[in-house]
Amino acid sequence: MPTEASAQLKAFSYLCPMIKFEKFTLNNGLRVLVHEDKSTPMAVVNVLYDVGARDEHPEKTGFAHLFEHLMFGGSKNIPVYDEPLQVAGGENNAYTTNDLTNYYCQLPAENIETAFWLESDRMLSLAFSKKSLEVQRKVVSEEFKEHYINKPYGDVWHKLRALVYTTHPYKWMTIGASLKHIEDAELQDVKDFFFKHYTPSNAILVVAGNVETANIKLLAEKWFGSIPAGEKYNRNLPEEPKQTAPRFAEVKANVPLDALYKAWHIYPRTDPRYYIADLITDIMSGGGSSRLFQSLVKEKKLFSSIDCYHLGSTDAGIITIDGKLVKGVDIREADKAVEAEIIKLKRDGISAAELEKVKNKTESAMAFEDMSVMNRAQSIAMYELLGDADLINSELSKYQSVTAEQILEEARIIFDENNCSTMYYLSDNSQQN
């Protein structure tokens, strides 16, 4: 007779069928992974570089994000990246995090060689010029001002990261620690950053969609094989020391509502306890029936909105609870109410039904995410970066194996008051004493 766990795993495999791929490595160190999907006429070419904001010099931050823009500014043989891709019926974009930089494009499968040409040319010979740097520096500077200086609550994560992290480079945001770092960027700084990080040995190429693996091997060798490997970047970042006492900050700003932010250190992305911490965030605020929403928004009407989440950081990250208060509510009362919900979790744990509910939600979210060939390509690249591309197929079982006892044990460890950083972000009109 099948057990409940085996039945759940069977349901998992039904919703999330095995994602097959092949992997090979070029002589220059470029890792290539191919996922064939004949159900689509499209192909995705995804290039992930193992560089993010955590790899920047503390006095020269924002460079990884600046490069996200510079990489579209033209290369030696292709003055404008977008034009030939659009002619081939494709579209593209990119994003930068504290851990990685990812470039991706999607186009009809018969035109896939255009994407290989574009991506290989800018990996080999990005066009460095003072004009291009000046243009993109202005773009990034305006983005910094618009979203992080002039926007209400825009500087929250600048201040919260600086409170939570004392040592690890997660203490600054992807946009950079200071606008001045981007404004002062020199062309030589940009060149040095490129040749250190944007090399085949520091990149992962994933091709997915209506493709043939044998043909992708030929194209990869043709377009990327002759690019010099570059010196392999070896990351050696300072480790964040254990937090041993509560931290607190109070900020006043021109915002409409007071806001509460609380953060606790958790585990690296590859730590088995990551999956427990991830489920804890869903227990606390995974939708309208979650604990924080039901108690503090719906019943007590202390918050207009509240959320609990983590950032999925590769290195040791944080769980954050943040919420906007209902106007007139004392933030200290709201803070105590959040603490009461945490105490309840640490004291009573969760029921089997509640755990099953959050697991089902995780299962559905992962199944939905994998429906898109673009998402599959990006997930394969990310998991390869973490050290095992096949995690795309095995992570579901890791979530499923989490027990209520583990939830209780980790909640008690994570939500230690000495592991907590709290920030009161108050409206200028707040009547707090």
Buried (B, 14 or more C-beta within 10 A) or exposed (E): EEEEEEEBBEBBEEBBEEBEBEBBEBEBBBBBBBBBBEEBEBBBBBBBBBBBBBBBEEEBBBBBBBBBBBBBBBBEEBEEBBEBBEEBEBEBEBEBBBBBBBBBBBBBBEBBBBBBBBBBBBBBEBBBEEEBBEBBBEBBBEBBEEEBEEEEBBBBBBBBBBBBBEEBBBBBBBBBBBBEBBBEBEEEBBEBBBEBBBBBBBBBBBBBBBBEBEEBBEBBBEBBBEBEBBEEBEEEEEEBEEBEEEBEBEBBBEBEBBBBBBBBBBBEBEEEBBBBBBBBBBBBBBEEEBBBBBBBBEEBEBBBBBBBBBBEBBBBBBBBBBBBBBEEBBBEEBBEBBBEBBEEBBEEBBEEEBBBBBBEBBBEEBBEEBEBBBBBBBBBBBBBBBEEBBBBBEBBBBBBBBEBEBBBBBBEBBBBEEBBBBBBBBBEEBEEE
